[in-house]
Amino acid sequence: MHGPLNEIQIAWRNCGQPSGHHRQIGKSNMSEFTFANTGENRVFGTPRNPRDRPVLLEDHPQALPPQ
C-alpha cells in the first residue's frame, strides 16, 4: 500500500504488537487498540453514519463502546 498511513495503520504501528492488542468493534469499521507501553485504550475508525467523516472516535463519546 502506498501513500500516507491511515490512522488505524498508525495506531497498529504504535500499539506495540504483540504486547499490545487490537480488536475490531462488531462489524463496524472501528477498531480498538490497547497500547502496550501505556495501557491506554483508543478507538479509531469510521462511524456507521456515512455523513460523518473518519475521525478519532474519542472525540465522539457516543461512538465508543461501554467501558
TAQUIBEL-V266481 format. One line per field, one symbol per residue. ss: DSSP state (~ for helix, > for strand, _ for the rest). phi: phi as a letter, one per 20 degrees, with the letter a starting at -180 (. if undefined). A space follows every 10 residues. Layout:
ss=???
phi=???
//
This chain:
ss=______~~~~ ~~~~______ >>>>____>> >>>>______ >>>>>>____ ____>>~~~_ ~~~____
phi=.dnffeffff fffefmgefe bcbfeldfed cdddeffdmf dcdcpdffff fefgbfffec gfeefgf
//
